[in-house]
């Protein structure tokens, strides 16, 4: 399964907000064997979002779009996804009930405040989509064909993803190895491992830990095991972190 991530928000591009959502989603998907092929951050621009969603929906098995859903003026993601699939925005019984329930809970928690919320607008999702509602946030997410629209607030995103996590699965497997050999010394071995066993090998120097971390990835369990075993014997690697003693 190949997935693309689109994170929406001017604040991501200006550096006002750290894009932790992309990192968290990529890790969660990778643990499920899914190949994350693209991570794109784009501004709160309705036309740009619609174009990218349409492009990625055609190229990948699934697309996850986060951020920019809600009722503030810069929240245009849901409308943009509707544009990408030429659909109208409409509330559903499920989303309407969810918004009303969440509003009631907020009013009970903060009784001295008035909340002027247009429930119909807040509950609107692209027509024919599958709503995604949780108790973590007010605005619902949704699934349109293979595009998953989720909130940008991290705890709301995580709750929404967990509701559909079982829909993401792949056959990629990885193992980590560690070596104190200088990166330049092991380049030929890494290349040979990739060619010999049909695996991908990444080398990630960790200067703080004083070792190189190797990530071996494959879609075949035997190929992964054989490549790891060969590297362990060829580049003086270990399956546990090591550090130089010189």
N, C-alpha and C positions, 0 to 999 in steps of 0.2 A: 504494500500500500504506500503510495506516494502522496504526501500532503504539503500544501503551501500555507504559510501563516501570513496574514496581513494585519498589522497593528496600526490603528488609526489614531491620529491626534497631533495637532500642532505642537503640543507640549513635549512630545517625544522628539520632534525634529529640532526644537529650540534648546533642548537639553534641560528643560525645567523638570521633566519627569524621567526617571530611569526606566528603561523598558524591561522590567522584570518579567512581564507576562510572556514575552517571546522566549526567554530563557527557560521559564518554568514549563511552558507548553512543549518546547522542543525536548526537554528531558523526559517529560511524561510520555510523549509519543515514542521516543527512542526506546524507552523501557518496554514498550509494547511491540517492538519490532518494526515500527513504522519509519519510513524514510522521510525526513523533513527536507524537501528539496529547495524550498525558498522561504526566506523570512524578509518581508518587506514592510517598511514603515512609510506611511503616506499621510499627508495633511487632511484636515477636515474639509475636504473638497468633494462635493457630491459627484461631480462628473468624473473626477479622477478615481474615486472609490469604485464607481460603477464600471468604469473601463477595466480596472485591474481585476475586479471580481469576475467579470465576464471572461477575461483572458485566462485567468488561473483556473476557473471552473472547467474550461475546455481542455486544459493541459494536465490536470492532476486528478487523482481519485477523490480528493476532498480538499476543501479550503476552510480554514478557520479564520474568521474576521473578529477582531476584538477592538473595543473602544468606540466612543461616539454614539452610544445609544442612550436615549433618555429624552428630556424635554427642553434642554437648554438650546440656544440658537446654534451652537456649534455641533450639536448632536445630529448628524445627517447620515450616519452609516446605514441605518435601517431603510431609510428612503432610497439611498443609493443602491442597496442590494435589490430592492424592489425594482428600481430602474433597470438594473442589469438583466433582470428576467422579465421585464415589461409587465409588471404586476401592480395592482393598486394596493394601497395601505388600508387595512381594515382591522378593527378589533375582533376578537373572538370571545366566546363565553368564558373560556379558560383564562385568557389573558386579562379580561375585564375583572373576573372574580379575584384573580391573583393581585392585581393592582389595588382593588378595593380592600382586600384583606390586609395587604401590607400597609396601606394608608391608615387603616384602623389601628394597626399595631403601633405605627409611628405616633399617631395622635394620642394614644393611650400612654405612650412613653414620654411624650412632650405635650402635656395638656394645655400649656399656656401659650402655645403657638398656633397660628392659623396657617393652613397649608392649602394654597389655591392651585389645585392640580386638575388638569383636564383629563379625566379618566379615559375617555374615548381615545384621545390622542396618545396618551401614555401606553395604552393597551394595544395600539395598532401595530400590526406586523404585515409583511407581504402576503397578499391573498393566496390561500392554498398552502401556506407554509406550516410546518409543525412547530408550535410554540414550545419554548423551553422556559419553564418558570421554576424559581426556587424561593426559599424564604430568606435568602441573603440580600436581595435587592429589589427595587421597585420595578424597573423597566424589564420586560421579558426579553429573552433571546429567541432565536428561532432557527429552523433548518429549512433552507430552500434548495430543493434537489440535493446536491452534495456540498452546499455551502452552509457552514455553521456560524451563526452570528451570536457573539457573546459580549457581556459587559467588559469594560476596561478596568473597573475597580478590582484589584487583585483577589480579594476574598469572594467577590461575586463571580468573577471569572472561574475560580477554582470550583466553586459549588456547581456552576453550570456545566463545566467540563466533566466533573465527576458523574453527572447525571447521564452523560452519553459516552463515557470513556470506553465502554465495552464495544462501541461501534468502530473503534480504531484498533486495528491489529495488523501485524505484518510478519514477515519471515526473516527479518534482519536480526542477527545475533552478534554480540560483541564481547571481547575479552580484553582486559587491560594487563599489560606487562610493564616491567620497570627495568631500566638499565642505567648504569653509570657511564657507559661508553659514550664518548663525545658523538654528537649527532652526525658530524661529517664522516666519522669512521664506520657508521652502520648503514649509510645510504645504499651501497650495493646489496647488502643483505635484505633490506626492506624492499627494494625493487625485485629481487629474486623471489621473495616470498609472495609478492603480489602476482608475479607471472606464473610461478610454480603451482600455487594453490587456488588461484582465482579469488583472492580476497582483497580487501582494501586495508591499507595500513597507514595510520596517521602517527606522526611523531610530535610530541608536545613537550618541549623543554620546561622544566620547573626549576628555576634557579634558586628559589627559596628552599625547596626540598633537596636540591642538588642532585637531581636525577632526570632522566628522560622518560616520559610516560608514552607507551606505545598502545594504540588502540587498534585491534584487529577486528574487522567486521566482515561477515559473510552471510549468505542465505542458506548455506549448507552446513549442518553441524559437524560432519566429518572433515570438511575442508577447513573449518574454523579450528578444530582440535589439532589437525595435522599442521596447519600453519603456526599455531601457537607453540606446539612442541618443537617444531623446527627452529623457530626464533629463539626459544629458550636455550637451545643447545648451540646456536650459531652466534648470537650477539651477547652472550653472557648476561642473559636477562633473568628476571625473577617475577613470580606472580604476586609478590608483596613488595611494597615500597622499599627501596634501598638508597643508600647515600654513599658518597665517596669517602674513603678513609685516608685520602692523601690530600 
